Amino acid sequence: MYMRFQLQYREAKSGAWVDLAHGAESGFIEVGTGKAARQGGTSFQLVPAKSGPGYTLRGFVTFQWRRHGQVVHETERATTEGHQSLAGSDPPGYSAAECTIP
């Protein structure tokens, strides 16, 4: 199993989710065989804009199952709230599907 992590922002006028252009995509990361539940992730460092409105962000994950180097299944999911594994959450114990940066 492989996972690709991306950051997206909500476009203010249309409300559509748009991929951030630079430095917000991990590439596919091997996370294991897919025979058991897996957890993986990556960190992104963002530099806020000096002016303008804030941004609402979410994570977006593409999952791939491969056999002999060939993709046999792929699906995508946006982040959700309420996760138990929250190492490094800020504030501690907090889990949200989206966040807003002022």
C-alpha positions as CSV (number, residue, x, y, z in Angstrom):
1,M,0.0,0.0,0.0
2,Y,1.1,3.5,-0.8
3,M,-0.2,6.9,0.3
4,R,0.2,10.4,-1.1
5,F,-0.6,13.3,1.2
6,Q,-1.6,16.7,-0.2
7,L,-2.8,20.0,1.2
8,Q,-5.8,21.8,-0.3
9,Y,-7.4,25.2,0.4
10,R,-11.0,26.3,-0.1
11,E,-11.4,28.8,-2.9
12,A,-13.3,31.7,-1.4
13,K,-15.6,32.5,-4.3
14,S,-16.6,29.0,-5.5
15,G,-16.1,27.0,-2.3
16,A,-14.2,24.4,-4.3
17,W,-11.1,22.6,-2.8
18,V,-7.9,23.4,-4.7
19,D,-4.5,21.8,-4.4
20,L,-1.8,24.1,-3.0
21,A,0.7,24.8,-5.8
22,H,4.2,24.4,-4.1
23,G,5.6,22.2,-1.4
24,A,2.3,20.7,-0.3
25,E,2.4,17.2,-1.8
26,S,4.4,14.2,-0.4
27,G,4.7,12.0,-3.4
28,F,3.7,8.3,-2.9
29,I,5.1,6.8,0.4
30,E,5.1,3.1,1.0
31,V,3.3,2.3,4.2
32,G,3.1,-1.5,4.2
33,T,1.3,-4.5,2.8
34,G,-2.3,-3.3,3.2
35,K,-3.3,-6.5,5.0
36,A,-3.8,-4.6,8.2
37,A,-4.9,-1.1,9.2
38,R,-2.1,1.4,8.5
39,Q,-1.4,4.9,9.6
40,G,1.0,7.2,7.9
41,G,1.5,10.9,7.4
42,T,3.8,13.8,6.6
43,S,4.4,17.3,7.8
44,F,4.2,20.4,5.6
45,Q,5.6,23.8,6.5
46,L,3.6,26.8,5.3
47,V,4.5,30.4,5.0
48,P,1.5,32.6,5.5
49,A,0.7,35.4,3.1
50,K,1.7,38.8,4.2
51,S,-1.7,40.3,3.4
52,G,-5.2,39.2,2.4
53,P,-7.8,37.0,4.0
54,G,-7.1,33.8,5.9
55,Y,-7.3,30.3,4.4
56,T,-9.2,27.2,5.2
57,L,-7.1,24.1,4.7
58,R,-7.6,20.3,4.7
59,G,-5.5,17.2,4.0
60,F,-6.2,15.0,1.1
61,V,-4.9,11.4,0.8
62,T,-4.6,9.2,-2.3
63,F,-4.3,5.5,-1.4
64,Q,-2.8,3.0,-3.9
65,W,-2.6,-0.8,-3.7
66,R,0.0,-2.2,-6.0
67,R,1.0,-5.7,-7.1
68,H,4.3,-6.2,-8.8
69,G,4.7,-2.5,-9.3
70,Q,1.3,-2.0,-11.0
71,V,-1.6,-0.1,-9.4
72,V,-4.5,-2.5,-8.9
73,H,-6.7,-0.1,-7.0
74,E,-6.8,3.6,-6.0
75,T,-9.1,5.7,-3.9
76,E,-9.0,9.2,-2.4
77,R,-10.2,10.6,0.9
78,A,-10.2,14.1,2.5
79,T,-9.3,14.4,6.2
80,T,-11.9,13.8,8.9
81,E,-12.2,14.7,12.5
82,G,-12.1,12.7,15.7
83,H,-9.0,10.6,15.4
84,Q,-7.5,8.9,18.5
85,S,-3.8,9.0,17.5
86,L,-3.1,12.7,18.0
87,A,0.7,12.8,18.7
88,G,1.7,16.4,18.3
89,S,-1.8,17.9,18.0
90,D,-2.1,21.5,18.9
91,P,-3.9,22.0,21.3
92,P,-3.2,18.5,22.8
93,G,-6.0,16.0,22.0
94,Y,-7.5,18.1,19.2
95,S,-8.6,16.6,15.9
96,A,-10.4,18.5,13.1
97,A,-11.2,17.9,9.4
98,E,-10.2,21.4,8.4
99,C,-8.3,24.3,9.9
100,T,-8.3,28.1,9.2
101,I,-5.2,30.1,9.2
102,P,-5.9,33.8,9.7
